[in-house]
Amino acid sequence: MSLTQRRTAAPTGRVHTHDYLKRIGVPEMPPRTSPFDPGYDPLTLESHLAQSAHLISILKISMACWIVAAEEATRRKLAAARRHGVPTVTGGGPFEVAVAQGELPAYLDLCAGLGVTRIECGAGFTDMPLAPCTVVRMAKALGLAVQFELGKKHGGAFSDRAVDHLLVQGQRWLEAGAVQLVVEARESACGVGLFDDAGRLDRTLADRFASTFGLTRLIFEAPNKPSQFALLDHFGAEVHLCNVRLEELLRVEIYRRGLHSDAFGKPQLRPPQPKRRAVERPIRRESR
């Protein structure tokens, strides 16, 4: 069959997306993105889960929207995540409010009762009077895992001195039993955390977190395209990103796999060249 014939031949239906990715050299990889639900309606969230559940490491029920929404809607969304095998985590804001208001036991009971997998703890806009071991012990007693967010929400971009403190703080939470650490970037990734006022990633400071904790235990907030691409460019496909909007998840994942036009030319992201397959040749019949 000639090249022209192959191009015009009717499709066989034997090649599926999963198979095609393997053919072009895209490696299989575990989910490394934690998108967030800022208050979508249940139908919207269910549709995103149907489309992208296999790409989600853990779904973040962000901010405090889920507390003021109709509880039945929140339960429906959490149930949908469970059906798709996707764990869930609450944002750190409600935790901080609960601690400041002296209602952490009630908050933990609420999260466990709703079926949340993990809570995010932090001290981004409040002070933390409780020891990490105390919080982790209380959460584990109700079957809840814990992650901790590093950085202040209103403290501006990190300095070397601030990172010194955060590395010590993060180690304490890990030793207490936290499963992951989140590096703050808010919703702008501009003038906060690892990003300067122009939204540029401080690669030196990012490396300090990675070298201390390892990429497996770190999640970097990446709320917009520049922050997502900058972190993937710097660390490669293994970096774990969070605070990615659900509608941006697929874009992040094609960039992670080197299928985005801006990523294909980058050695750390471009899929390896697949082995050349034997070229199909037309069968020649002997003349009689």
QUITA-V729536 format. One record per run of one state. SS is the DSSP state (alpha for helix, beta for strand, coil for the rest). FROM is the first residue (numbers start at 1). TO is the last residue. If there is no record, write none. Layout:
BEGIN
ss=<SS/SS>
from=<FROM/FROM>
to=<TO/TO>
END
This chain:
BEGIN
ss=<coil/alpha/coil/alpha/coil/beta/coil/alpha/beta/coil/beta/coil/alpha/coil/alpha/coil/beta/coil/alpha/coil/alpha/coil/beta/coil/alpha/coil/beta/coil/beta/coil/alpha/coil/beta/coil/beta/coil/beta/coil/beta/coil/alpha/coil/alpha/beta/coil/alpha/coil/beta/alpha/coil>
from=<1/3/9/17/24/33/38/42/56/57/59/62/65/69/71/84/88/91/92/101/104/115/118/123/132/142/145/151/157/158/160/177/180/184/192/194/195/196/201/202/203/214/215/218/222/225/236/241/246/257>
to=<2/8/16/23/32/37/41/55/56/58/61/64/68/70/83/87/90/91/100/103/114/117/122/131/141/144/150/156/157/159/176/179/183/191/193/194/195/200/201/202/213/214/217/221/224/235/240/245/256/288>
END
